[in-house]
Amino acid sequence: MKVVKLLCVVCFCLVSISAVRPVWSEDTPGSLPVIEEKEGQENVDASSKARIEVTNTEFDFGAVKSSEQKNISHNFVFRNSGEEDLIIREVKPSCGCTAAVASATQVVPGATASLAVSLNPKGKFGRQNLTVRLITNDPKSSTTSFRMTGTLLSGWRVLPVFVEMGALGKNQAATREVIVTSQYMPGDPMHKITHLKTSSPEITAVTVESPAVPVSPPQNQSYIEVRRTVRIAVNVAEKMGEFNQTVQVATDDPESPTHVINVHWSVEGDIETQPKKIFITEVNGKKNTRDFILTSRTGKEFSIVSCTVKGNKGTDDIEVTEKPESTKTRHVFTSSTKFVPEKVYETRSGMVIFKTDLPDQPEVSVPYTATVRKPK
């Protein structure tokens, strides 16, 4: 009978231990188990009689200009309605742009305290929704969330500030649009774009003005937003290469007189390569082939006169072969490695140079990178 009782006790202990799912420390074998605490749970004494009482947990600061505000602050008031001291254990803002400080770390029964929340509006615009969590020893409400909302008016905003036109052929044109937005409080003077200045004759830019639109965010005072479209066009000439130019947006706003839009494009001629670079690997004797295509942007017929591989070490590291599915306007090639690595593995790079029968683009170069690992 004693043996049966002893077995029951042992089984009960084993079940109890497994129920709490201990996590053993890997750094110190044989140490005592550490009980795994679920995320979001606070270690609060259930017998505590401290009680937090909050009248209002939300504050909306309306619509304000971010350029005119150093900090936006608000004090949330809370009270200890319990019978024991309310302990402020931690204050957790939702982001680094928000500062939050409690006026006291311990609040006696019947007393009030405050939570000062401050937002730094620098570099921010649009609707803001910030949360601060107050962790206390109230077992019924260990975490109290306070929320501060509002809209920061940015003045002038240009999106995007970097415009990528992509790879273009000779005498090809491309167009992109940029949105220029300005926001105003009711009654504020409204400003305009006075002119656009381009850094190259190959770029043209025009502005399309839109009517002012009143905006009324939820639980917020109204403001006025004006959106303008700046249409940027690039008309490339015969010159090939990479190009970086700018469009300067000038306004009559003394606080924000100029904004710069960066424009990038490249001219590669009529023949386009896909992909732009060849990556090939060979691992343990198994070659992986890579296909690439030379095609005419305008549908012009052309022929490949010759193909030469020039590696950086003066060797032809890869083998290039034209595939049967090639057409007169679209030439398809496959490539594979053909060198033996000097070490366990080696990476080589170079160019595949094609000679064509096009007078305006007699040569097309495609860079490659080839990696070979020796068989084990």
Secondary structure by P-SEA (a helix, b strand, c coil): caaaaaaaaaaaaaaaaaaabbbbbcccccccbbbbbccccccccccccbbbbbccccccccccccccccbbbbbbbbbccccccccccccccccccbbbbbccccccccbbbbbbbbbbccccccbbbbbbbbbcccccccbbbbbbbbbbbccccccccccccccccccbbbbbbbbbbbbbccccbbbbbcccccccccbbbbbbbbcbbbbbcccbbbbbbbbbbbbbbbbbcccccbbbbbbbbbcccccccbbbbbbbbbbcccccccccbbbbbbcccbbbbbbbbbbbccbbbbbbcbbbbbcccccccbbbbbcccccccbbbbbbbbcccccccbbbbbbbbbbbcccccccbbbbbbbbbbbccc
